[in-house]
């Protein structure tokens, strides 16, 4: 099955700096890569996703890049704010139209943005 | 609109007891997933339903775990003879599925199960 590795496990940045979280996956059949933000005691919330036919996607301060050849994808957060502090999870999936497949999650990155 | 809801939010069970965890997906969502999240870890897949059909149960850790979705909406995850290693947050997620190309899964708040 698919194996997703995520690093770093913890990341501490100063407010206003950028943060980068990296994930690798093992199965070349994976074609959908979401990123979830989970605050303490809350549900995971999708913040951005990318499909394998796209190399980069941006949404305001958040961007995701995908390198299919190397089987890795990264989350980039610019101009970090204290409210960005949370645990971030990457995931990989072989999702397709009629039989949506399970997500394989990384182990999470705890981001701490210091004011 | 209403998101995915789960109940109870917290459950304490004595070792050996049976528990039942409920998930109410977003109305109209065809796909429903259960995940198990141990403390400090990412969610791990347990099982998947498309409507009432359980199409993948490869992640269920033992035959003490059983899930159902009899009418294709509400789902129940049942754990028999709970063990301490079952302590975790159990997350439910739903996805539109069907003929819409939407891969996003919407998560519920989870049920935190503590086995003492």
Interface residues (C-beta under 8 A of the other chain):
Chain A: X4 X6 X32 X34 X36 X42 X43 X44 X45 X46 X49 X51 X89 X91 X93 X95 X97 X98 X99 X100 X101 X102 X103 X104 X105 X106 X107 X108
Chain B: X4 X31 X33 X35 X40 X41 X42 X43 X44 X45 X48 X50 X55 X56 X59 X91 X95 X97 X98 X99 X101 X103 X104 X105 X106 X107 X108 X109 X110
